[in-house]
Amino acid sequence: MGDEKMSEAVSVFDKGALELLFQTRNLLEEVLETMDILADEELMKAIKESEDEIERGEARDLKDFVKELGLEDEL
C-alpha cells in the first residue's frame, strides 16, 4: 500500500479503534508463538524437565545464581 493509501486507511479509524487493532494483532502474535512452542516436542520436553526440577527443589533463585557467579554488579 502506498503512503497516501495507507494514510487514508488509517484516517478512517479513530484512536480507540486503532488501539484495539494493535492489541488484537499483538494477541494473535502471542497465540501463534504459543502454538509454535506447543508444537516443538523438544522444547516442551525441556520445559517439563525444568518444571520437574523446580518441583524437586533443584532450582536456584536468580539472585543467588548471579551472586555465585560474582556478577551481582552486572545487573
C-alpha positions, -999 to +999 in steps of 0.1 A: +000+000+000+014+034-009+018+061+018-012+080+005-035+050+006-021+040+040-029+074+055-064+072+040-069+037+056-056+049+089-077+081+089-110+060+088-102+046+122-104+066+154-077+063+180-096+037+200-102+015+170-066+017+161-055+007+196-079-022+195-064-033+162-029-032+175-039-051+207-056-077+186-025-080+163-003-084+194-026-110+209-026-130+176+012-129+175+013-142+211-011-170+202+010-180+172+042-180+193+024-202+219+013-226+192+049-228+178+062-237+213+035-263+219+043-279+186+080-281+194+084-315+211+120-310+222+112-276+238+081-289+255+102-318+269+128-293+282+101-272+298+086-303+315+121-313+328+126-278+342+093-278+359+101-312+375+135-298+387+118-268+403+092-291+420+121-313+434+138-281+447+167-284+423+164-248+410+181-217+424+170-182+428+184-160+400+199-135+425+217-164+443+230-178+410+242-143+399+259-139+433+276-173+429+290-162+396+302-130+411+282-109+386+259-090+410+274-057+398+264-066+362+226-064+370 
